[in-house]
Amino acid sequence: MTRRALALAVLLFALVGLVTVDVRPPAATAAVDDEQDPVTDSAMTVHGLPGEFGDDFTGLTITVAQTKALTSQGVVVSWTGGKPSVRRGDDPAATNYLQLMQCWGPDPAAPDFRETCQVGGSSVPARAPSAMDPRCSDEVGKPCESLPMDAQMVPFRPVEGKPTPHGGAAQPWPRKACGPPELKVTCPSTEADVLADYYSVYTTNEIPKAVTAADGTGRVVFEMQTDVEAPHLGCGSPGHLTCWLVIVPRGDHDRSKNPTEQIEGSPLGARVFQDAIPVPLQFQPVGAFCSLERAERRTTGTELVAGAMLSWQPALCENDGPVFGYSTAADDNAGRQVLAPDGPGLVFTSDPVVSPPDGPRLVHAPVALSAVVIAFNIDFRVDPGTTDSRAGRMLREVNLTPRLVAKLLTQSYKRDIPGSNQQVYEYLQDNPRTLRLDPEFIEANPQFDGFTAIATFDGLMVPIGNSAIAREVWRWILADPDARAWLEGKPDEHGMVVNKEYLPLFATGSAPTNFPREDLNCDTPPKQDKYCALDLRPYQGSFAEAGYQTLRADAKNRTSWDPNAFPKAAYKAFPPQQVTQRFAASITDAATAARYGLFTARLRNRAGEFVAPTDQSVLAAAAATVPSGTAGVREIDPKASIPGAYPLGMVTYAVGDTTEEQAARRDYANLIRYAVGTGQNPGVQRGQLPGGYVPLPDGLRAEARAAAEALEKAKPIVSPTPTPPESGGTGSPGESAGPGSTPESAVPADGAPPVAAPATPVAPALPSSTPVAALTQGQPLGSIRYALLGALGLGAVAALAGPAVRRIGRRRAGGRS
């Protein structure tokens, strides 16, 4: 039996159920990736083989946390029994590392399978075998000795379309020739040019180097790409639901079987690829999963419910059930739409919607409990020549105070304003260059001791536009006395001050409903075009995109000067940061963080605790909400001091119009019933509650069912539970209540049936505390009819751009006076 056939046999055993899962005990510290990760029921464990060049990988045990029901998402890949990576200079893995890639070929034992792998698009060239490889491709038709080896690369064969040529130069292999004339091979100038029609450094999901720690363990999050993100792979497209995660271990022996100090080059070399470990991946079908022939029941609203709706939709339309279209909209926009005569009959919002006296009668039903999070993707980096076992490994713990987040959101670090490397505003001279160098950050995060000073966030990624999410982040910040005083101009204990462009914004004490860029200064380097604040710290299209780009460590900042750009020299975006060198963070929602396998920061609450967004901490926050002034809706009290509560838990309400025609009201009511029934069962299958959501407590579910009954029958709601007591918080919700909020004693002016205030939620039986970075199901980015990011693209940006960057139009031209 050949080595490849042996690998396939092992794989087939796993497929029929002989799968083991490596469960490692938690390590002593949570600072790096040495804790046990949650796995799904489709987790698969595979093992290494004897190495081809003198390395023995048989002790390597690799667990892929999810292999079925996959969509566009992140999946944790962890391993034990590896040989520790050896660090050389700034390279944390000169030898003994793993290379990971996604492939589409039907048979991993086929000689040409390696041609179907997406690899070589990163800044580490990976498709050209080295000159000592005895062959370069099975499809050349001749022994490779007849071709100049430094001109050879394994072609990429897409699932549909024309393959790349066999020849082609690939750095650092200089191009000399493209083979004998009879092959008629056209040689592009670089490997990137060959692959550019399919993927590039900006789109590939390959991991060129994954570090193994001193104890033989390792962990990465691999981005699964569907037919939407990578049509050349076709994963999830009709007839191509199976793809592969291919893991190639690299040791410390070269082809002479002698240990070497540097292992470089492609994993696609014929002999190197014999060590490859294929793991089958089952993708959910991409595209419309409900009938395209039936009319839709329209819904729209907050991103906080997007992941849940994308999971619930296919279950709701099964067996010829109603088809629910869903698109995202800001909370206030969703409220306006449900009030419009031709608007959708149901919207989702975290804010109450108050109807005017002549408007439609509305009901509010709680359908989802989630959280706003600050997600991060940070690899531990140390200075060259420094010995540290954490080098190259992922950090899983970051603590943030309200004032630290305020600093990140106000362009107050010198690196967050254009031109800060050449000149610094006089009033910012004493500010740290980056978050990493802020004494307040180091005090809250001693695990960064030893971290190199040259690495930091490329800004905190945030979306453009207004939202309740943005407002609640600012309300949390402004409820903190230190953060509020700093935003009003008081220096912190170390002399750091707020960027003065933001002082007018907080003079009234009101919470913004967006993440404004108040400092629109531009940089004008000599002999180059200028770049400005929105080039240095660009907006993302949505909270979901911000989370996705955090996984990819790609802030999209366009500040890399390219003198050879066509048609003229210009700034272009930097490539995504390489694995082992990432430092990315964003404000997003917990479901997005879970979908992409991201760790989330522990935020300091009003009780002075750093709290992670777990089921228990979010439930504690939900139990401490206060009446909003609109019947049936409660809101966060940012000043409440609740031990153990995560400060940014949020409830999403389905707001239904009781004046819709009866059939529509019945369908919308059934959506609510499903959402708070079967839809609250956690899992990765369609119809279940994705990771990052907390199952609703019984009290909120009862309220939702009562609201659904009122929506369908348009009659008053009978309270299912007693009215709860007031929160034990230390203050009112604050000066900036949510849009549409009314005084607590106010009676709804819309004539809507009375809706009971929710009972104090009683937490259901919950599993042990699990970070929201657990894996999740989600729909592919950009899917045809019900896709999340497709609805969050240019249309949303255009609709929301005005209020989000309100100062752009009135910024005076030229430099700063």
N, C-alpha and C positions, 0 to 999 in steps of 0.2 A: 504494500500500500504506500503510495507516495505521501509526502508530507502534506501536500495540499488536500489530497483525498482524506487523510487522517483528520485534518482540521475540519473538513466538511462533515465527516462522520461524527466528530464531537459535537458539531453544531446541530446535526439532525437529532442526536440524543437529547439535546437541550430543548429542541422544538417539541418533542413528544412528552415533555414534562420532567425530565431528569435534570432540573435546574436547581442549582444551589445558590444561596445568597450569602455572601460574606457579611457578617455582622460584627463590627469592631467595637470594642468598648470605648467610651468617650475618653479622650486624653485629658490631661490635667488642666489645659488652658483652652479657652475658646478663641484665642487671638488669631489662630490660623486654621486651615482646613483639616483638622484632625479629629473632628467629631463625627458621629454616625449620622448619615443622611437618610431621610425617609425614602422608601422604595415603594413601587406599585406592585400589583399582583402579576404584572408582566415583566418584572425585573429578570434579567438573565445574567448568569455568571459564566465566564469562559476562562480558559487557561492558556498559557503560553506553551510554545513548543521548543525543542532543542534548536538553538540558533544555528544559522548557516555558516557563520564565520568564526566559530569558537565560543560564542556566547550561549549560555544556557538560560532559556526563559521559562523552563518548566515550573518554576516556583511562582510565576506571576499569575495572580488571580484577579480578574477584572470584572466588576459588576456594573452593568448598565441599568440604571434605575427604572427605566420605562422603555419597552420595545414595541408596544401595541397601542392602538388608538392615538397615533401620533398626528400632530398638526405642526404648524410653525411654532416652535417652542424651544426651550432649553431642556436638556436632559443631563443629569449628573452622571458622570463616569468616574468611578473610583477604583483603586486597586491596592493590593497588598503583595508582598513578596518580591518587589522589584529591587534591583540593585541601585543604590543611591546615585543620583545625578552628581556629576563632578563639575564644579564651577571653575571657569577660566575667565579671568578679567571680569567684564560686565555680563558675560554669558552664564546664566545659572545652570545650564545644561549643555556642557560641551560634549559629554558622553552620558550614556545610560538615561534615555528618555523615551517617551512614546510619541508617535505621530498618528493623528486621527484624521479621517476623511470620510465623506459620504459618497457612495457608489450606487449605480442603478442596475448593473448587469444581472441577468437572470441566474447565472451560475458562477459562484465564487471560485469553483475549481477549474473554470475554463481558462485556457492560456491567454485569452485576450481580455479577461475580466478587468485587469488593471487599467485598461484603456477607458473604462467607464467611470473612473474615480475623479472627483473634483479636487484636484491638488495641483499646485504650481502657480496659483494666482496670488499667493501671499508675497510679501517682500523677501521671503526666503525661497529662492527658486527650488522647484521640487519635481519637475517632470523629466529632466535630463539625467539619464544614468551616467555614472562616472565612466571615465575612459577604460577602466579595467573590467567593466561588465562584459561578459562574453557574448552578449546579444543585446539588441536594443528593442526589437519588436518582432512579434510573430507574423506580422503581415507584410514585412518588407519583401519576403520572397527569396532573400539571399542571406548568407551569413553576414553578420555586421562587420566582419573584418574587412569587407569590401568598401565600407563607408568610413569616413573620418569620424572617430568616436566623439570628438568634441563638438560635432555638428549634429548629434543625434538627440532626439527626445521622444519619449513615448507619446504617441498621439492621444488626443482626447476624442472619444467617440460619443456624441450626444445621443439621447434616446431617440431623437428625430433630427434629421439634418445632416450636414456634411461634416465629416471628421476633420480635425486639424491635420496638417501634414506631418510626416515622420521627421523631417528635417527641421532645422531651426536652431539658432543659437540660444543659449540660456546662460545668463550670468551665474557664476563667474567663469563659465566655459566660453572662451573667445571663439567667435565664428571664423572658420577657415574655408569651409566648403559645405555644400549641401548634398553631397553624394554624387555618384556617377551619373552621367547625362541621361542614361536610359531610365532612371527613376523620375526624371522631370520634376524634381522637388523644388518648389519656390521657398526660399528661406527668408522669413521676416527677420527684422533686426534683433529682436529680443524674444524671449519666451513669453513675456506679457503680450506682445503683439500677436503671437500665435493663438493665444487663448482668449483674447479680448472680445471676440464675438460671443463668448459664452459666460465668462466670469473673469473677475479681476481682483486686485488687492482690496477694492472697495466693497466687493460682494461675496467673496468666497467665505466658506465656513470652516475651512481646514484649520487644524492646529498643528503647526510645524514642530513645536517642542512642548511637551508636557512634562513637568519636573517630578521626579521621584525623591521623596524626602529621605532623611538619614535613617528613618525606621522602615524604609521600604514601601511606604504608602504614598498615594497621590490622589489628586482630585481635580477634575475640570468640569465645566459645563459646556456641553457640545450643542451648538445651534442646529436643530433639525430644520431643513429647508424643504418645502413642498414644491409642487409644480408651479405655484404662483411666484415664489422667490427664485426658483431655479428650474425653469422650463426645460433646460437641457438635461436635467436629471429625471424630471417627470414624476417625482414621487407623489402618489396620491391621485394622479391622473387616471382616466379610464384605462384599465388593463395594466396599470403599473402601480399597484398599491404596495408592492414589496420593494424596498431598497435595502441598503446595507450600511452599517457603520463599520469601517475597516480600521483596525488598530495595528500599527506596525511598531513593534518594540525595537529600539536601537541600543546596542550595547557599547562596549569599549574596545572591540577588536576590528581591525581592518581586514582586507581580503587576504592578507598574508597570515591571518590568524594571530597577529601580534597585537597586544594592547597598544592603543594610541591615545593621544591627549585630545583629539578632536574628531568627532564623527559628524560629517556633513553629507549633503547630497540628497538625492531623491529616494523616497521609499519605493518608487516604482521600478528600480533596477530589478531585473528578473530574479536574481538570487536573493536580494534583500526582501523582495515581496513574498518569497517563500515563507518568511516568518510572520506574514500577515494573519491577523485573527479577525474573521468576518463575523458580524453579529446581525441577524436579520431584523429588519424594521418593518412593521406593518403600519401604514398610514391610513388615516381616514380619507374617504373620497373627497376630493376638492371640487368645489363648484356648488351649484344649486342642489339642495337636498330636499326641497319641497317642490311641489308641482308648480311649473311655470305657467300652467293653464288657468290656475285659479286666481281670483282677485285677492289682494292683500288686505289685511287689517293693519293699518299703519300705526306704528309706535315710534317714539323718538325720545331722546333724553340723555341724561348724564352718562359719562363714561364709567361711572362706578358700577353700573349694572351691565355693561357691555359684554363682559366675559360670561356672565350668567345667561343673558339672553341668547348669545350665540350657541350656548349649550342646550338651552330649553327649546329653541325653535324647531329642530328636527323632531323632537319628541311630540311637540304639540301638533305638527302637521301629519303625523303618522295616521294610517287608516282613514285617509281622506279627511283629516281634521283641518281646522282653519289654518291659513297661512298668515303668519305675523311678520310683516316687514319691520325692520328696526334700523334707525340711523341715529348717530350721536348729535347732540345739540347741547349748548350751555343751559344750565338750569333755568335761568330767566327766560331764555328763548323758548324752551320747552313749555314753560308756563304760558307764554303768549300764544303758542301754537294751539294748546288745548282749549284756549278761550276763543280762538278764531272760528268763524262759522264753517270754514272748509278745512279746519285743522284735524289732526288725528284724534281719535276718541280716547286714547290712553297715552300718557307720557310718564316719564320717570324723572324724578327730581329729588334732591335732598332738601329743597326748600318748600314751604307751603305755597300753594297757589290760591290766591284770593280772587274770587270772581266779583265783578261789579254788580250792582243791583239788577241790571238787565242782562247779565251774563248767564252762562249755563251753570247748572247746579253740579258741584264736584264732590267726589269722595276721595279720600286718601287712604291707601293700603300699604303698610310696610311690607316690602318684598325681599330686601337684601340688606345684610349687615356686613360691612367691609371696613376698610381703613385707608387713609392717605399715608403713604410711606415715603421715605427717602431711601431709594435702592442704590446699592453700590457694587462695584466690581473692581476690587483692588488686589493686586499682586504685591507681595512684600518685596521691596527692592532695597539693596544695600549698596554702599559705595564699592567700586572695584578694589580688590585686595582685602576686603573685609570678609571674615568667616562668620557666617550666620546660617543656622540650619533652616531658618524661615525663608531664605532667599528664593524667589520665584513662586512661592506658594500663595494661595488665596487667603485673604483675611475674611473672617466671618463676623467680626465685631467692631462696630464704630459707635461711639456715643456722641450725641449732638445736643447742645442746649439751644433754647430759642434765639439767643443772641448770636451764636455761631451761624445758624441758618440765616438770620437777618444779614449778617456780614456777607454771606455768599450771594444773597439776592439783591444786594445794593451796590455791586461793583466797587466794593471798598478795599479789596486786596489789590495791591499794585499790579498784579498780573492780569487782573480782570478788566483793565482799561487799555485801550489802544495806545501804543507808544510807550508803555510802562518800562520797556527795556532800555529806551533811549532817554526818556525824560519822565519825571514824575511830578504831578501837581504838588506845589509847595505844602499844601495842607495835608497831603497823604505821605509825606516824607517818612514819618515815624510808623506808618502802618506796615505789617508784615507783607512780604511779597506774595505769599500764598497761604492758604489754610494750613498746610503742613507745618509752617513756621510760626503759627499763631500760638503763643503760650497758653491761651485758654483752651485750644484744641489739644495740645500736648497734655495739659493737666487732666482733661477728661479722657484721654486715650493714651495711657502710658505704654500700650502695646506697640506704639509707633516709635519707641525708643530704638535707635539704630537704623531707622528707615532713611534712605537717601534724601537729601534736601532738594534734589533737582526734580523730584516727582511730585505732582499734585493734580487736583482736578483740572480739566479743561473747562472750568465753569460748572455750575450745577445746572444740568439740563432741565429745561422747563418748556411747556407748550405756550403757544400764543393764544390769546383770547381770555374771555371772562369765564369764571366758573365758581361754583360753591366750594370746590376743592381749594382753589387759590385763596378764597376769602377765609376759609377755616384755618389754613396755614398761617395767614397773617393774624387772625384773631388769637391763635395760640401764641404767636410771637408777642403781640401787643399785651397779652395778659400777664406776661412776665415783666416785673418792674425793671430789672436790669436791661432787658432788651428794649423796652419802651424808652427808657432814659437814654440809651445809646442812640436809638433812632431819632431822638429829639435833639441830639448834638452833644451829649455828655460822653467824654472819652471813657474807654474801659480802663481797668486797673493797670494796663500796660501802655496806655497812651493811644490806642487805636481809635480812630474816629470814623464816623459814617461819611461816605462820599456826599459832599454838600449838595449835589444835585437832587438828593432825595429828601432833604430837610423840608421843603414845602409839602411833600406828599404826606408826611406824618404830622404836620402841624395841627391838624384838627383831631388827631387820635383815631380817625376812621380807618377801617381795614380795607385795603384795595381788593378788588375782585379779580385781579390779574397779577402777572409778574412783570411789572413795567421795566423798561430800559430807559432810565432817566438821563444817563450820561451817554450822549451820542457823539462824543468826541471821535475824531479820526486820526490815524497815524499817517504821516507823509514821509516815509524814508527817502533818502537821496536816490535819484535816478529810478525810482519805482513809483507805481501808482499807489494811491492811498488805500488803506482798508479801515473800516469803521467798526463801531461797537457791535453791530449785528453781523459782521463778518467774524469778529473775534469770538463772540458768544451768541451764536444764532439760536433762534427759537426752533423747537421741534413742532411737528404738526399736531400732536396730541399727547396726552399722558401715556397712551400705549406706545407711541413711537419713541417717546423719551425712555421708557423702560427697555424697549428693543435695542435702541442705540447704546444703552448702558451695558447690555449683554455683549454687544459688539465692540464696546469701548471706542465709540466713534461719535465725537461731539460735533462733527461736520464744520468745524471752524476753518474758514477759508483765509488762511494767513501764510500759506506756503508759496513763496515767490517762485514762479516758473518762467525763466527768461526765454524758454523755447516753446512756450504755449502758442497755439495757432488760433486766430490769425496774428495775435500779438502777445507779447509777454503779459502775464497776469497772475493774480493770486489764485491758487486752487486749494482744495481741501486736502488736509493731511490724511493719509491712510489710517484705518483703525489701528489702535495700539496692539502690539503683538502680545500674545499670551506670555506671561511672566513679567510683563512691563505695563500692565493696565492700571489706570487710576481714573475711574469714571463713576459718576453719580448723577441721580436725577430725582425729581419729585414725580411720583407716579402713584398708581393705586395698588393695593395689596394683591389683587388678582393678576395684574400684569407682572408684578414682581415674582409671583409664584409661577406663572406661565413660563417665564424665562429663567427660572432657577436662580434668582438674585437674592443675595443677603440684604437685609434691611436694617437701618440704623435704629438704635435704641434712643428714644427721645425723652428728654426730661419733662416730667409732668409737674403739676403745681404742688404735689407732695414732695418734690425734690428728688424723685427716683428716675433713673434711666430705665425705661420700659420698652420691651420689644412688642411688636404687634402679634401677639398670640391669641388663640381663641379666648382664653380666660381674660386677658387684659382688654380686649375689645368688648367683651360682654360686660366687663366692669364699667367701661366708659358708657355703654348703652344704658346700663342701669342707672346712670347718674345724669341722664338728660333731663331737661326741664321743659314745661309747656312753651310752645312757640307763640301762642295767641291765636292760632288756627286750630280748630277742633280736630283732634286725631293726629296731630303732628307735634313732635318734640324735637328739641335741638340741643346741641352740645353747649355746655356751660364751660367756657375756657378757663374761668377762674375757680372752678370747683377743685378742691383738694381731695382726691380720691386715691388712697393707697392702692397700688397695683393696676391702676387704670392707664391704658394707652391714650395719650391726649388727642389723637386724631381719628378715633373711630367714628363712622358715619352710617346712618340708616338711609336707605333709598326707598322712596315711596312711589307707588304707581298711582297716578292721579287720573281718575276716570270721569268722563262727562256723562251724567245721568240723562241728558237730553238726546243722546244718540238713539238711532232706531233700535228696536228691541233685539234683533238678531246680532247686531254688533255688540250691544251691551252684554249679551249672553256669552259671546266669544271672549270679550275682554275679561269678564268675570271668571271664566274658566281658566284663562291665562293666570290670573291672580291665584286661583285655587291650586293650579299646578305648581306655581312658583313657590308657594308656602307649604306644599305637600311633598310630592315626590321630588320636586326640584330642589329641596333642601337636603337631599341625601348626597354626601360628599363622594366624589369619584371622578375618573377621567373619561368615562363614557358619555356620549351625547345624552342629554336629558338630566345629567347629574349636576351637582353643585361643584364648580371648579375650585381648585385650591386658591387660597387667599380670601375666600368668603367664610364667614362664621355662620353655622346653622342658626336660624332665628329661634329665639326662646319661645316657649309655648304662648306666652301672653301676646307677643306681637303676631304670631300666627293666627290666634283667635281673632284679633282685631282685623287682620287682613281678610279672613273668611267672612266676617260680618260686613266689611266694606264691599266685598264681592257680591254678597247677597243684596245689599242696598243698590249696587250698581245695576245688577240684573233686573231687580224688581222695582227699583226706584222708590223705595219706601224707607222710612227712618231706620237707623241702625240701633239695635238694642245692645247696650254695653255688655260684653261677655265677662268682664272682670271689674273689680272695684277700681275707682280712680286712685292712683298712687299718691303717696305723700310727696311733698316738695323735696328736691335734691338737698343733700346735706352739704352742698358746696358753700364756699366762702363769699360768693358774690353773684351778681346777676350775669346774664350772658354777655354783658359788656356794652360798650357804646355803639358798636356796629352790629346790630342784629342782621339776620339774613334778609335778602331782598324779599319783599312781600310780607314780612313779619308785621304783626299788629300787636298792640298792647294785650297783655294776658287776659284782661277782663273784657276785651272786645268780643262782640257777637258777630259771626261771619255775616257779611252783608249780601251774600249771594243767594240767600234763601235755600242753601243746600241742606239736606237732612243732617241732623246733628250726628257727629261722629265722636264716640267716646274717646277720652284720653287714654293712652295705653296704661295697663297695669305695670308696676315695677317688674321688669323682665326677670324671670327666674332662669338661671342658666341651666340648660339641659345637661345630662351626663356627657362629659367631654373626654376625649383621649388626653394623654399627657401632653404638656405644652409642646407645641410644634411650631417652629418658625414659619413665617409665610413664604419662605423660600422653597417650601415643598413643591413638588412637581404638580403641574396642572394640565388639564386639557384646554384647548382653545381652538378657535377656527383660524384658518390660514390668513396671513396678512393679504388683504386685497382680494378675497374671494368674490365671485361675481355678483351675487345678489345680496348676501347677508354679511359681507366681510366687514370687519371692524375698521381696518386702516383705510380701506377704500373709501369709506364714508368720512374719514378724518383727513382727507387729503387737501388738495388745493382749494376746493370749494369752501371747506371749513376755514382754511387760512384766510381766504379772501373775505369771507363774511365777518370774520372776527378781528381782522387786522387793525381796523380803525381804532376801536376802543383799547386794544392791547398796547398799542404804541402811540398813544395819543400825542406825544410830544414830538414825534418825528416831523410832522408838518410845520411846526412852529419853531424848530431849532434854527437858530441863525446860521447862516452860511459861514464857511471858513473855520479857522482855528479858534481856540479859546482866547478870550481877551484877558 
